[in-house]
Amino acid sequence: MKINSVKIIAILSVLASILWGYGLVAMVQDQFFHPAASAPLKNVAKTKNDHALHLVALGDSLTRGTGDETGKGYVGYLVDDLRTKTKQPLQVTNLAVKGLRSKELVEQLKQPEIQRQLKQADLVCLTIGGNDLFQGGESLRNFSPQRIKQTEHAYLQNLETIFRTIRTANSQAIVFYISLYNPFQQLNNGQITSKIVRQWNYDSAEVAARYPNIIAVPTYDLFELHTNEYLYSDQFHPNKEGYKLIGERVSALITFAKGEGK
């Protein structure tokens, strides 16, 4: 891997102790119960740089940043936060597609350009599964536990293929799979949907755990008590503040992951 972990840890150790406590403790607690077309990111170096930290972002509208009026999304806030911690150049490629489902991501990963980007990556961020589960709200309007179970089964098979494909293309990059929050927990069936999302996250994290350096990042707890405050007007995607929370958590975990390699 191209990251010089020893030098980076020397720079980031103080900040890591602060951010790790917030991000990682929440992650551990969360994992036991349930393990996030727009413009490209601005002000991010796109030229090839052998010394740069390469971040590849994959998945659906959450990684595209839908709902954030600035267009950054969690990837943009993640990059902003990383730039305060290291002088190493950052190169970001956001390949996410609004509305993408897991079976479509499986197909996208077969593309030669996607494979090329993955081979160069030091870090990979990924959101997928929200469109599989919620289906634009259809799964809630015609709620069927059996149908959701069938949907999850197919999704988990796709997720296995996604992780295997990423790991085959690049055995060293650290992959951050960002799990789901529940945008519908304020509704009448909020307890039911919350239970489904927690189980979905847990099962997804179990798949991630079978692969080296693939980390399931929880977001459920970030939105649980303040759902309306962190959602966009569509009541589904995060707003600017919601994306900031996700970006800060991923940033904290990236710092921690580097520290583990010291």
N, C-alpha and C positions, 0 to 999 in steps of 0.2 A: 504494500500500500504506500502511496506517496506521502502520507502525512508523517511528519517528523514528530512523533508523539512526545519525545523527551523535551524538546524545545517548547512545544505548545503547552505542555503541562506546567513548565516553569512560569509561563506567562499567565496561565489561566487558573492557577491553584487557588488564589484568594477568591476570585469570582465563583469558582466551582463550589467552594464550601458553602456559599450563600445560596446559590441557585439549586444545587443538588438537594439540599434539605427540603426545599419546597417541591420540586418536581419529582424527585425519586421517592420520598416518603409517600406522597400521594399516589404514585404509581404502584408501590408495593401493596398499599391498602386496597387500591382499586383492582389489582390483578386477582385477588382472592375472590372477588364477587363478580367481576366482569373484566377480564385481565387488567373525528374531522375527518362559450368562447369569449376569453377576455384578452386584453393586451398583454404582451410580454412584460416581465419585470423590468423596471427602469433602473438605470445606473448600476447595472451588473455587467462585469467584463464578459465579453463573448469571444474574444480572441483566444487562441490556444496558448496556454502557458504551462510549461512542464512543472513549474513550482506552485501552481495554483491548487487550491482545494476545490475539487470538482463535485458539485452537487447536482444530482438528477432527480427531478420531481415527476412522479407518475400518478395516474388515477383520474378522478372525476372532478366535479365542479368545486369541491372543497379545496383541492390543490390548485385549481385555477383561480380561486379567490372570489367566486361569485358571492355577492352580498356586501363586499367591502368597496365603498365608493372610491377609495384610493387605488384600487386595483392590485394591491399588494397581496392580500391573503396571508395565510400563515407563513408561506414560503418567504415573502418579502420581509415580514417581521423577524423571521428566523435569521435571514441574511443580515438585517440591520443589527441584530443582537450579536451575531458572530463577529461582525466587523468591529465591535467595541472590545473584543477579547483577543484578537489576533491581527497581526499585520500581514499575514499570509494572504495573497490574492485569492478571491473567491470567483469561481466560474459556475454559473447556474444555467441549467437547461430545464425549462418547464414543459413537459410533454403531456400534461393532463388535458383531458377532453371533457367538456361539460356533458353530463348525462351518461357517462360511461358506466357500463356494468362489468362484472368480473369476466364474463365470457368474451367480451369485447377487448378487455385488457389482455387476455390470453392471446388473442389474435394480434393485437398491436405489438406485443413483445417479440413477435416473429419477424418484424420488419428489420431489414439490415441496418437502417440508420438508428433505430432504437437499440439494437444490439451493440452498435459502435459506441453509442453514448454510454451504455451500461459498462462496457469494458473500461472506459476512461474514468468512471465514477469512483470517488472516495466515499461519498455519502449518497444514499438513496432515500427519499421520502415518498410515502405512498399512502393514498386514501382510496379505498374501494369498498363496496358492499352496501352503501347507503341506498343506492338505486336498486340493487337486488332486493333488499329488504322492504323498503317503503314503496317502491314502484309508483312514485308520484302521488302517494297517499292512497292508492288503490287497495293495498293490502289492509288498510285500516277501514276503508269503506265497506269492503267485503271480507271482514275478518274471518280467517279460518286457520286454526292452529295446525291442522294437517297440511294445508297449503304452505304455510310458513316453514314448517318442518321440511317439506320437500324442497322449497326454495333454498333453505340453508344447506341442505345436503349437496345440492348442485353447486352452490357458492363455495363451500369448503373444498370441494374437488377442484374448482377453478383456482382457489387461493393456493392450494398445494402446487398446482402447475405454475402459478405466477412466481411463487417463492423459489421453486426449483429452477425455473428459467433464469431468474435474476442471479441465483447463486451459481448456475452453470456458466453464465456469461462473465461473472466477476465473483471470485471466491473470497475476496478480501474486503470489499466495500461494506460499511455498516449500513444496514437497512432499517429504517424506522417506519413500521406499519402503524398508522394512526387510526385507532379504533373509533367506534361510533359513540355519539351522544344521543339523547332522546329529545328531539324537538317537540314531541307531542305529549310530554308528561304533564302539562297543565290541563289537558283535555279530560273528559270524563273517564276514558279508559286508560288514563296515564299510568296507573299501577300495572296494568297488563302489558302495555307497550314497554315500560321500563324493565319488566322482568324479561321480555323477549330480547331487548337490546343487551341486557347484561349477559344473558346466556350466549347470544351471538358473539359478543366480545370475548367471552371466556373461551368458546370453541375456536375462535380465530386465533387467540393467543396460544392455544394448545398446538395449532398447526405451526405457528411461528417458532415455537420452542423447539421444534424438531430440526431447525436449521441454525448453523452457527452465525452469530452476529446479526440476527434478525430480531428486532426488539419491538414488542407491542406497546404502543404508547397510549395510555388511557386519556380520554377526554370527557367521559361520562360525568365525573365528579365536578369538572369545571363548570358545567352548565346545570347541574342538578338543582341547586338552590336558587339560581338566578337566570332561569331559562329565558324569560322575556327580555331581560336586560342585555343579553348577549346574542340575540337573534336579529336578523335582518327583517325588513317589513314583510317578506314572504313567509315568515314564521317557520322557516326550514333551515336556511343557510345562516352561518354566523354573520354578525356585523363586524365592524372594524375592531371593537373591543374583544369580541369572541375570538377572532383570528389572532389577535395579539396574545391572548392567553395560550392558545395552541402553539404559536411560534415560540414563546418563551419556554414552554415546557419541553419542546423538542430541543431547543438550544441547550437547556440544562442537561438533558440526557446525552447530547453529543459531547459535552464537556466531560461528563462522567465516564462515558465509554472510552474516551481517550485516556483518562486517568487510569482505567483498568489495565491499559497496556503498558503502563510505566515500568 
